[in-house]
């Protein structure tokens, strides 16, 4: 039986963006690629690190999405917990019901 894919989403503070991108790129046994886009974090739990963020009222973040098997997502999260302990990366997974490429 083929394992159900999931989409792992990571919310990455701007200051960690390149470090997380490099880290994910190195995880070639689990991650074949990922998509990243700009995000703006709002809320009481959001850290505003720079004066510009405090003026804008939101934190600059990257939204990273990786589609992989559920078990690989668990392994990747285990690694992220070790490598990025204390950084307060936010994550979630959702099932992927369809996946393909339009040629």
C-alpha angles and dihedrals in degrees: 000000000000113000117243112256120232134197111234111203121197124191105209126190112238091245091061097040100105093038092054092044091052091046094052091047089056093053092082093152090063109018121058092173143325142209124232131189137171119271136185114216119214130177146071094288095052117108115221102208103178136045089243091056091049091052092047091044095228139078121246108237142165121235108212122191126191124180113208141130118295093246092049089050089055091050092048091049090051089055093045090052089057100040098041102032112157096017095104094227108180118220144169138173129218129185117259109222096185134018130177149123125253107218 
